[in-house]
Every structure is written in C-alpha cells, then in structure tokens.
Amino acid sequence: MNLDPAASGSTSEAARTAAAWRAAGEQGDVATAGRCLAATIEVVSPLTAQFRFCGPQQVQDMLAAAFEVISDIRYHTEVGDDVTRALFYRGRCGREQFEEAQLLRFDRDGLITELTLFGRPLPGVTAVMAAIGPALLHRQGRPAMAYAVGAATKPLAAMTRLGEAHLVPLAEPGRS
C-alpha cells in the first residue's frame, strides 16, 4: 500500500502530519514526532489503564523511551480521513517482533490530539512493556523504580514468550 499522501491526492494538513509522523517513527526522530503533536495531546497506552501521557513533553519523553527499545519500525498500512486515521507498523523489541496499530485523532490544524495504541502478538507487547517502563523511568531519573518495574515485568514477558513457543502451537486449529 502506498503511504505517500501526495500519491493518493491527499494534501491536507492531517495527511502531511501523518506522513511526518510515519517518517519520524521509522527514523526514531523524537523532535519531528513532537512537531506533529497538538498542545492537548493525550496518549492512551495499550499497557496500562492507570494513566495517560498528557501534553507534548510527556508524550515526547514516552516516544524517546519507545525509540530506545523499539527498532525496525516499518509502517505498512494507513486508513482514514482528516479527522481520524489508523496507522499500522511492524517493529521489533529485542528479539520479539510485533505489530502496532495507532489510532490518531487530529485537530483543525492537522495536529495529533489523541493517540491510542494497540499491539499484537502478546509476546511482542510484553517485551515492549518489560523494556519501555524501565527506559522511561531511567529518563525520568528514577532508577530504583526502573529496576522494580523491570523486575516485575520480565517474568510476564518470559512466560508469554515461552507460551507462544511451546504451548500455543499445541492449540493450533486442525491439530490432532
């Protein structure tokens, strides 16, 4: 699928923002991603319902941590309009591949006001969870909490990785 907004005839501010957002993600460029954000930006995480990242600074800090632990980001699909778009990419966190869907909502200026993240498969999502929390907490100058969060999340990531490799294949449809 061609992700170039000019190729599709779409040259709206939202389309230009989405193109810049994709390029920033693929290059790990926090500054460019930050220029895509409205002052009222909120990020809804797939990892917790306890809080949201609010405002450009918190979101850029979260993106910096994400770009530390997520590599090989390649967007492959984009659908939507000038109000709402969904972008999909594949990436890697350590040795785990995963796919993320990003629901973007735009303001009248074409800036992102809300970003909701969804991920799959579970081993990839738990690998991101085990890596991004400590990275973000280190960036915030909270090394003890980074250690605690890492210690708490690594067993879950290991269990999902082992389950995916050894138990899930036993439940494959058509397997006898």
Phi and psi restraints in degrees (value plus and minus 20) as a CYANA .aco file:
   2 ASN   PHI     -96.0   -56.0
   2 ASN   PSI     103.6   143.6
   3 LEU   PHI    -120.6   -80.6
   3 LEU   PSI     -13.5    26.5
   4 ASP   PHI    -100.8   -60.8
   4 ASP   PSI      96.3   136.3
   5 PRO   PHI     -82.2   -42.2
   5 PRO   PSI     -52.8   -12.8
   6 ALA   PHI     -86.1   -46.1
   6 ALA   PSI     -55.6   -15.6
   7 ALA   PHI     -86.4   -46.4
   7 ALA   PSI     -48.3    -8.3
   8 SER   PHI    -111.1   -71.1
   8 SER   PSI     -19.8    20.2
   9 GLY   PHI      63.9   103.9
   9 GLY   PSI     -19.4    20.6
  10 SER   PHI    -115.4   -75.4
  10 SER   PSI      96.3   136.3
  11 THR   PHI    -146.0  -106.0
  11 THR   PSI       6.5    46.5
  12 SER   PHI     -88.8   -48.8
  12 SER   PSI     145.3   185.3
  13 GLU   PHI     -80.3   -40.3
  13 GLU   PSI     -61.0   -21.0
  14 ALA   PHI     -82.8   -42.8
  14 ALA   PSI     -60.2   -20.2
  15 ALA   PHI     -85.2   -45.2
  15 ALA   PSI     -61.1   -21.1
  16 ARG   PHI     -86.1   -46.1
  16 ARG   PSI     -60.2   -20.2
  17 THR   PHI     -82.9   -42.9
  17 THR   PSI     -65.1   -25.1
  18 ALA   PHI     -81.4   -41.4
  18 ALA   PSI     -60.1   -20.1
  19 ALA   PHI     -84.7   -44.7
  19 ALA   PSI     -62.8   -22.8
  20 ALA   PHI     -85.8   -45.8
  20 ALA   PSI     -59.2   -19.2
  21 TRP   PHI     -81.3   -41.3
  21 TRP   PSI     -66.2   -26.2
  22 ARG   PHI     -81.5   -41.5
  22 ARG   PSI     -67.5   -27.5
  23 ALA   PHI     -80.6   -40.6
  23 ALA   PSI     -62.6   -22.6
  24 ALA   PHI     -81.8   -41.8
  24 ALA   PSI     -62.4   -22.4
  25 GLY   PHI     -83.1   -43.1
  25 GLY   PSI     -65.0   -25.0
  26 GLU   PHI     -88.1   -48.1
  26 GLU   PSI     -45.9    -5.9
  27 GLN   PHI    -119.8   -79.8
  27 GLN   PSI     -24.9    15.1
  28 GLY   PHI      45.6    85.6
  28 GLY   PSI      16.7    56.7
  29 ASP   PHI    -120.7   -80.7
  29 ASP   PSI      77.0   117.0
  30 VAL   PHI     -85.5   -45.5
  30 VAL   PSI     -59.6   -19.6
  31 ALA   PHI     -82.7   -42.7
  31 ALA   PSI     -65.5   -25.5
  32 THR   PHI     -86.0   -46.0
  32 THR   PSI     -62.4   -22.4
  33 ALA   PHI     -79.8   -39.8
  33 ALA   PSI     -59.8   -19.8
  34 GLY   PHI     -81.6   -41.6
  34 GLY   PSI     -53.7   -13.7
  35 ARG   PHI     -90.9   -50.9
  35 ARG   PSI     -31.3     8.7
  36 CYS   PHI    -107.7   -67.7
  36 CYS   PSI     -26.9    13.1
  37 LEU   PHI    -117.0   -77.0
  37 LEU   PSI     116.5   156.5
  38 ALA   PHI     -95.8   -55.8
  38 ALA   PSI     140.3   180.3
  39 ALA   PHI     -82.3   -42.3
  39 ALA   PSI     -43.1    -3.1
  40 THR   PHI    -118.6   -78.6
  40 THR   PSI      -3.9    36.1
  41 ILE   PHI     -74.9   -34.9
  41 ILE   PSI     118.2   158.2
  42 GLU   PHI    -152.4  -112.4
  42 GLU   PSI     116.9   156.9
  43 VAL   PHI    -130.9   -90.9
  43 VAL   PSI     106.2   146.2
  44 VAL   PHI    -118.9   -78.9
  44 VAL   PSI      94.5   134.5
  45 SER   PHI    -102.7   -62.7
  45 SER   PSI     126.4   166.4
  46 PRO   PHI    -100.3   -60.3
  46 PRO   PSI     -27.9    12.1
  47 LEU   PHI    -116.3   -76.3
  47 LEU   PSI     -41.5    -1.5
  48 THR   PHI    -174.5  -134.5
  48 THR   PSI     128.4   168.4
  49 ALA   PHI    -124.0   -84.0
  49 ALA   PSI     -15.5    24.5
  50 GLN   PHI     -93.9   -53.9
  50 GLN   PSI     -49.0    -9.0
  51 PHE   PHI    -179.2  -139.2
  51 PHE   PSI     147.4   187.4
  52 ARG   PHI    -141.9  -101.9
  52 ARG   PSI     137.4   177.4
  53 PHE   PHI    -109.4   -69.4
  53 PHE   PSI     102.1   142.1
  54 CYS   PHI    -142.7  -102.7
  54 CYS   PSI     113.3   153.3
  55 GLY   PHI      67.2   107.2
  55 GLY   PSI     133.1   173.1
  56 PRO   PHI     -77.0   -37.0
  56 PRO   PSI     -58.5   -18.5
  57 GLN   PHI     -86.6   -46.6
  57 GLN   PSI     -67.1   -27.1
  58 GLN   PHI     -81.9   -41.9
  58 GLN   PSI     -60.5   -20.5
  59 VAL   PHI     -88.7   -48.7
  59 VAL   PSI     -61.3   -21.3
  60 GLN   PHI     -84.9   -44.9
  60 GLN   PSI     -56.9   -16.9
  61 ASP   PHI     -82.4   -42.4
  61 ASP   PSI     -62.8   -22.8
  62 MET   PHI     -84.0   -44.0
  62 MET   PSI     -62.4   -22.4
  63 LEU   PHI     -84.6   -44.6
  63 LEU   PSI     -59.3   -19.3
  64 ALA   PHI     -80.7   -40.7
  64 ALA   PSI     -63.3   -23.3
  65 ALA   PHI     -85.0   -45.0
  65 ALA   PSI     -61.6   -21.6
  66 ALA   PHI     -81.3   -41.3
  66 ALA   PSI     -65.0   -25.0
  67 PHE   PHI     -88.3   -48.3
  67 PHE   PSI     -40.1    -0.1
  68 GLU   PHI     -90.5   -50.5
  68 GLU   PSI     -55.2   -15.2
  69 VAL   PHI    -129.5   -89.5
  69 VAL   PSI     -33.9     6.1
  70 ILE   PHI    -130.3   -90.3
  70 ILE   PSI     110.9   150.9
  71 SER   PHI    -148.3  -108.3
  71 SER   PSI     153.2   193.2
  72 ASP   PHI      37.0    77.0
  72 ASP   PSI      16.3    56.3
  73 ILE   PHI     -88.6   -48.6
  73 ILE   PSI     104.7   144.7
  74 ARG   PHI    -159.1  -119.1
  74 ARG   PSI      92.0   132.0
  75 TYR   PHI     -92.7   -52.7
  75 TYR   PSI     121.6   161.6
  76 HIS   PHI    -147.7  -107.7
  76 HIS   PSI     -38.0     2.0
  77 THR   PHI    -167.6  -127.6
  77 THR   PSI     122.3   162.3
  78 GLU   PHI    -162.7  -122.7
  78 GLU   PSI     111.6   151.6
  79 VAL   PHI    -157.1  -117.1
  79 VAL   PSI     131.8   171.8
  80 GLY   PHI     118.7   158.7
  80 GLY   PSI    -182.3  -142.3
  81 ASP   PHI    -159.6  -119.6
  81 ASP   PSI    -180.4  -140.4
  82 ASP   PHI    -100.1   -60.1
  82 ASP   PSI     -22.6    17.4
  83 VAL   PHI    -126.3   -86.3
  83 VAL   PSI     -61.5   -21.5
  84 THR   PHI    -162.6  -122.6
  84 THR   PSI     115.3   155.3
  85 ARG   PHI    -156.1  -116.1
  85 ARG   PSI     130.2   170.2
  86 ALA   PHI    -136.9   -96.9
  86 ALA   PSI     107.6   147.6
  87 LEU   PHI    -138.1   -98.1
  87 LEU   PSI     124.6   164.6
  88 PHE   PHI    -149.6  -109.6
  88 PHE   PSI     115.7   155.7
  89 TYR   PHI    -159.6  -119.6
  89 TYR   PSI     141.8   181.8
  90 ARG   PHI    -131.7   -91.7
  90 ARG   PSI     123.6   163.6
  91 GLY   PHI    -172.5  -132.5
  91 GLY   PSI    -190.3  -150.3
  92 ARG   PHI    -161.3  -121.3
  92 ARG   PSI     120.1   160.1
  93 CYS   PHI    -145.6  -105.6
  93 CYS   PSI      88.2   128.2
  94 GLY   PHI      41.9    81.9
  94 GLY   PSI    -146.1  -106.1
  95 ARG   PHI    -113.3   -73.3
  95 ARG   PSI     -21.1    18.9
  96 GLU   PHI    -116.2   -76.2
  96 GLU   PSI     106.0   146.0
  97 GLN   PHI    -105.2   -65.2
  97 GLN   PSI     129.4   169.4
  98 PHE   PHI    -173.6  -133.6
  98 PHE   PSI     149.8   189.8
  99 GLU   PHI    -147.9  -107.9
  99 GLU   PSI     119.7   159.7
 100 GLU   PHI    -145.9  -105.9
 100 GLU   PSI     119.2   159.2
 101 ALA   PHI    -126.5   -86.5
 101 ALA   PSI     116.6   156.6
 102 GLN   PHI    -141.9  -101.9
 102 GLN   PSI      99.5   139.5
 103 LEU   PHI    -116.0   -76.0
 103 LEU   PSI      94.6   134.6
 104 LEU   PHI    -127.7   -87.7
 104 LEU   PSI     114.1   154.1
 105 ARG   PHI    -137.1   -97.1
 105 ARG   PSI     118.7   158.7
 106 PHE   PHI    -135.2   -95.2
 106 PHE   PSI     131.5   171.5
 107 ASP   PHI    -109.6   -69.6
 107 ASP   PSI    -195.5  -155.5
 108 ARG   PHI     -84.9   -44.9
 108 ARG   PSI     -42.8    -2.8
 109 ASP   PHI    -107.7   -67.7
 109 ASP   PSI     -19.9    20.1
 110 GLY   PHI      62.6   102.6
 110 GLY   PSI      -5.7    34.3
 111 LEU   PHI    -113.0   -73.0
 111 LEU   PSI     134.0   174.0
 112 ILE   PHI     -98.6   -58.6
 112 ILE   PSI     102.1   142.1
 113 THR   PHI    -121.2   -81.2
 113 THR   PSI     -46.4    -6.4
 114 GLU   PHI    -165.0  -125.0
 114 GLU   PSI     117.8   157.8
 115 LEU   PHI    -150.8  -110.8
 115 LEU   PSI      95.9   135.9
 116 THR   PHI    -132.0   -92.0
 116 THR   PSI     109.8   149.8
 117 LEU   PHI    -129.6   -89.6
 117 LEU   PSI     120.4   160.4
 118 PHE   PHI    -154.3  -114.3
 118 PHE   PSI     122.2   162.2
 119 GLY   PHI    -157.1  -117.1
 119 GLY   PSI     139.6   179.6
 120 ARG   PHI    -180.0  -140.0
 120 ARG   PSI     140.8   180.8
 121 PRO   PHI     -95.7   -55.7
 121 PRO   PSI     151.7   191.7
 122 LEU   PHI     -75.3   -35.3
 122 LEU   PSI     -63.1   -23.1
 123 PRO   PHI     -80.2   -40.2
 123 PRO   PSI     -56.2   -16.2
 124 GLY   PHI     -88.2   -48.2
 124 GLY   PSI     -62.8   -22.8
 125 VAL   PHI     -84.8   -44.8
 125 VAL   PSI     -62.1   -22.1
 126 THR   PHI     -91.1   -51.1
 126 THR   PSI     -49.1    -9.1
 127 ALA   PHI     -85.0   -45.0
 127 ALA   PSI     -62.8   -22.8
 128 VAL   PHI     -81.9   -41.9
 128 VAL   PSI     -65.6   -25.6
 129 MET   PHI     -78.5   -38.5
 129 MET   PSI     -64.5   -24.5
 130 ALA   PHI     -88.3   -48.3
 130 ALA   PSI     -45.1    -5.1
 131 ALA   PHI    -117.1   -77.1
 131 ALA   PSI     -59.9   -19.9
 132 ILE   PHI     -94.7   -54.7
 132 ILE   PSI     -56.8   -16.8
 133 GLY   PHI     -78.3   -38.3
 133 GLY   PSI     -74.9   -34.9
 134 PRO   PHI     -80.2   -40.2
 134 PRO   PSI     -59.2   -19.2
 135 ALA   PHI     -81.6   -41.6
 135 ALA   PSI     -64.3   -24.3
 136 LEU   PHI     -85.7   -45.7
 136 LEU   PSI     -63.5   -23.5
 137 LEU   PHI     -85.4   -45.4
 137 LEU   PSI     -56.6   -16.6
 138 HIS   PHI     -82.3   -42.3
 138 HIS   PSI     -62.0   -22.0
 139 ARG   PHI     -82.9   -42.9
 139 ARG   PSI     -50.2   -10.2
 140 GLN   PHI    -104.8   -64.8
 140 GLN   PSI     -18.5    21.5
 141 GLY   PHI      54.1    94.1
 141 GLY   PSI      12.2    52.2
 142 ARG   PHI    -142.1  -102.1
 142 ARG   PSI      46.6    86.6
 143 PRO   PHI     -84.3   -44.3
 143 PRO   PSI     -54.8   -14.8
 144 ALA   PHI     -85.7   -45.7
 144 ALA   PSI     -62.8   -22.8
 145 MET   PHI     -88.3   -48.3
 145 MET   PSI     -55.2   -15.2
 146 ALA   PHI     -80.8   -40.8
 146 ALA   PSI     -63.6   -23.6
 147 TYR   PHI     -82.6   -42.6
 147 TYR   PSI     -64.5   -24.5
 148 ALA   PHI     -84.0   -44.0
 148 ALA   PSI     -64.5   -24.5
 149 VAL   PHI     -85.5   -45.5
 149 VAL   PSI     -61.2   -21.2
 150 GLY   PHI     -81.6   -41.6
 150 GLY   PSI     -63.4   -23.4
 151 ALA   PHI     -85.1   -45.1
 151 ALA   PSI     -54.4   -14.4
 152 ALA   PHI     -97.1   -57.1
 152 ALA   PSI     -51.0   -11.0
 153 THR   PHI    -115.5   -75.5
 153 THR   PSI     -43.6    -3.6
 154 LYS   PHI     -81.6   -41.6
 154 LYS   PSI     -59.2   -19.2
 155 PRO   PHI     -82.4   -42.4
 155 PRO   PSI     -58.3   -18.3
 156 LEU   PHI     -84.4   -44.4
 156 LEU   PSI     -63.1   -23.1
 157 ALA   PHI     -81.8   -41.8
 157 ALA   PSI     -61.7   -21.7
 158 ALA   PHI     -85.3   -45.3
 158 ALA   PSI     -62.5   -22.5
 159 MET   PHI     -83.4   -43.4
 159 MET   PSI     -62.7   -22.7
 160 THR   PHI     -89.2   -49.2
 160 THR   PSI     -55.7   -15.7
 161 ARG   PHI     -84.2   -44.2
 161 ARG   PSI     -65.3   -25.3
 162 LEU   PHI     -88.5   -48.5
 162 LEU   PSI     -59.4   -19.4
 163 GLY   PHI     -82.1   -42.1
 163 GLY   PSI     -62.2   -22.2
 164 GLU   PHI     -82.7   -42.7
 164 GLU   PSI     -60.4   -20.4
 165 ALA   PHI     -96.7   -56.7
 165 ALA   PSI     -55.2   -15.2
 166 HIS   PHI    -137.0   -97.0
 166 HIS   PSI     -52.3   -12.3
 167 LEU   PHI    -117.2   -77.2
 167 LEU   PSI     -64.2   -24.2
 168 VAL   PHI     -77.6   -37.6
 168 VAL   PSI     -60.3   -20.3
 169 PRO   PHI     -79.2   -39.2
 169 PRO   PSI     -45.3    -5.3
 170 LEU   PHI     -91.0   -51.0
 170 LEU   PSI     -39.9     0.1
 171 ALA   PHI    -119.0   -79.0
 171 ALA   PSI     -10.1    29.9
 172 GLU   PHI     -78.1   -38.1
 172 GLU   PSI     111.3   151.3
 173 PRO   PHI     -77.3   -37.3
 173 PRO   PSI     118.7   158.7
 174 GLY   PHI      65.9   105.9
 174 GLY   PSI     -27.1    12.9
 175 ARG   PHI     -98.4   -58.4
 175 ARG   PSI     116.5   156.5
